[in-house]
């Protein structure tokens, strides 16, 4: 009886090792699949940017010659010079307008989102959940659907063809309010706010001195999303603005693209598009360490 028991135990012994080999093989295969998908996605995102950069370096008349993904007839300096001097240097004005719309709109939109999210997370009042659900529902509505109502509203207020017609809608960010509420509820202890109030701090001082620094990573995330969205926005400013001196770079480049027959060289909108991407890359590179802090917040106690 002892012999049979020992034999069965010996026969069953290798099975855990087989199971462990299978368990280690499956994660490796899963990681390989995930990394392959991520690599293909990265190529899908990077190749258009690489083509834009390579095309912006080609000399006039050589855009469609040679390898479209490699350099030939390098003349980036000449193309940049032509972009900034063409049509009375209007491209610099477009860049300045985009910077104005994006910086002012993203800053004001971020601050308003943080204040609204903090109030929804830390204050108890009637209709709080209804208001939050309405804001959450507006996130699901595509932004182009708001373009026509906003145009009619601005026309009623006589604000069309002014800077305010682009700035005022950019102050509102439903996604920013949602993210602010979630982050405020998780990162700001109620006991800390109660201690500040017991020490005599008012609500305004409590928010700006205590709550706002704790919501810094969320503020950077909202600012980046708002900055990119406003910089890339085309539909709203194209509806609101008629004056070429008030256009952002997105609308101006489309105008150049449609004016080939009027003497606009094809290299100008391509080089201008490449130059318009640089501020977005700089904004991300300058703020990415704060963004990483927000993404990893709460992962380690």
N, C-alpha and C positions, 0 to 999 in steps of 0.2 A: 504493500500500500504506500509505503514511503517512497519506493522506487518510482511508482506511477506519478505521484505528486511532484517529485523532482523533475521527471521527464516533461510533464506538462508545463512546469514553471520555466524550464530551460527553453522549451519551444515557444513560449509566449514572450520571452525576454526581448528578442529583437524588434518586436512590434513598435514599442515607443520610439526607437531610433528611426524606423521608417516614417512614423508619423511626424517626427521632428524634421526629417529631411523634406517631407512634403510641405510642412508648415513654413520652412525657410524658403522653399522654392516659390511658393505662391506670392509672398510679399515682393520678392525680386521681380517676378513677372509683372506684378501690379505697378511697381515703381518704373519699370521699363516702359510700360504702356503710358503711364502718366507723363513721364519725361518726354516721350515721343510726341504726345499731343501738345504739351507745352512748347516744345521746340518748333513744331509746325505752326502753332499760333504765333510764336515770336517772329518767325520768318514772314508770316502773313502781315504782321504789323510793321516790320522793319523794312521789308523790300520796297514798299512805296516811298518811304522816307529816303532810302538810299537812292532810288531812281530820281527823286526830286533833287537831292544834293548833286548827283552826277550830272543831271541835265542843266542845273544852274551853273555848272563850271564850263560848259561847252560854249565855244565861240558862236557868234551870230551866223546863222546859215548852216550850222553843223549839228542842229538838234536831232535830226533824224538820220545822221550818218554814224557809222560804226556801231560798237556794242552799246545798247541802251543802258547797261548796268556797269559800264566802266568808262574811265576818263579818256577823252580825246579832244584835241584843240582847246586846251585849258585856257580859260579867260574869265575866271570868276571875278577878278577885280574890275575888269571892264564892264561886265554885266551889272555888278553892284553900283558902279558909278552911273551907268545909264538909268538904272531904276530910280536913283535919288535925284537925278537931274531932269528926267523926262517930265514934260507938262508942268513946268514951273515948280519942280520939286514937290509935287502933290503927295508923293508916297510918304515923305516924312510927316506931313500933316495927318495922313491916314493912320500912321503908326502912333502918333501922339494922341489921336482921338481914341484909338483902341485901348491905349494905356490908360487914358482918362476914364473911359467907360468901365474897363475891367477893374482898375484899382479902387475907384470910388464905389462902384457897384458891389464888388466883392467885399470891401471893408464894411460898408453899411449893411449889406445883406448878412454878413457873418455876425455882426453885433446884434442886429435885430433877431436873428435866429437863436443866438445864445440866450438873449433875454426872454424870448418867448418859450424856448425849451425849458429854461430854468423855472419860469413861472408855472408851466404845466406840470413840472416834476415835483416842485416843492410847496406849492400853494394849494389849498383846498378851497374850491369855490363851485357854485352851482353851474352846471353846463361844461365843466372842464373836459370830461370824456367826450362829450358831443363835439366840442371845438377841436379836440385832438383827432377824432375820427374824421371830421371834415377836412382837416389839414392832410391827414394820411390818405384820404381818398383823392385829393388833388394831386398827389404824387403820381397816381396812376393815369392821369389825364395827359396826353401828349402835349408838349409845349406849343406846337404850331396851332393847336385849336384855340389858344388864347390870343393869337395875333390879331385877328379881326376885331374881337371885342375891345382889346386894348387900343387899337387904332381909332375905333369909334369913340371911346372914352377920351383919348387924348385930343381928338378933333373937337369934341364938345367943350373941353377945357382950353382950347386954342393953344395947345402945346406941341402940335405936330411941327416937324422941321426945327425942333429945338433939342438941345442936349438933354433936357428933362424927359423927353419922350422915350429916350433909351435908358436913362438912368433910373427913373422911378420904377419901371417894371423889374429891373435887376435887383432892387432892394428886397424883393420877396423871394424866399427859398423854402418851399414846403419840405423838401428833403432835409434842409439844414435844421428846420424846427424839429423834425422827427429825430434826427441824429442827436440834437442838443438835449432833447428830453431824455432819451435813452442814456446818454452819457452822464447827464446831471444826476439822474436817479441812481446810477451805479457808482459815481465817483465823489459825490458830495454828501457826507454824513449829516443827518439831521441834528445830531448832537453838536456838531461844530457850528451850525447856524444858530442853534439855541444859545450856545455859549457866547457867540458874538452879540446876540440881541441882549443877553443879560448884562454884558459889559457896556451897553449903551449905544452900540452901533445901529444906525438906521438901515432900512432895507437897501437903499442905494449904496451905501458904504459896504454893507455885507456882500452885495453882489460883486462890486468892482474890486474890493480888496481881498475877498475870500473865495467866492465861487468862481469868478472869472479866471484866476490863475490855475485853479484845479481843472478847468475845462480847456486848458491850452491846447492839448493834442486834438480835441474835437474842433476847436476854432481853426487850427491849421488845415484840417481835413476839409471843413466847410469852405474855407477861403480858397483852397486849391480847386475844388469842384466849381465854385462860383466863378473864379477867375477864368478857368478854361471854358466854361459854358458861355460867359459873356464875350470873351475874346473870339470864340468860334461862331457866335450868333450871326446869322445872316438875314433871316426872314424879318425879324422885328425892325432892325434899322433900315432895311430896304423899303419897308412900308412907311416908316415914320419920316425919313429924311429925303429931301430933294436937293439940298445944297451940297455940292461936291466937297466943300471945305469942312463939312461936319461928318462925313462918312467914315466908318471904321475901315480897317484894311481889308476885311473880308468882302465887303460890298464894292470897294474900289477895285480890287483885283478882278472881280467878275465883270465890272465895267470895262476894264482893259481887255479882258478875254473876249468880250463881245465887240470890240472896236478894231479888230484886225484890218478890216477894210478901210478904216480911217487912218492907217499909218502906224498903228501900235505894233512893234515887233513882237513875235511870239515868245522871245526870251524874257521879256519884261514881266508878264504875269507869273512865269515859272520861277524866276529868280526872286520876285516879290513874295511868292508863296513860301519859298525856302526861308527867306529872311523873317517872315511872319511867324514861323515855327520856333525860332530861336528864343524869344521871350518866354514861351511856354516851357521849353526845356530848362531855361535858367531858373524859372520859378520853382519847378519841381526839384532841381538839384539843390537849390538853396534851402528848401523847406522839408526835404525828405527825411532828415534826421528827426524832426519834430513829428512827422507823420509816422515814422517807425515807432516812436515812443507811444503814440496813440494806439497803434495796432497791437503792441505788446502789453499795453496797460492791463493789469489784472491777471496776466498769465502766470506771474510769480508772486506769491504772497510773502 
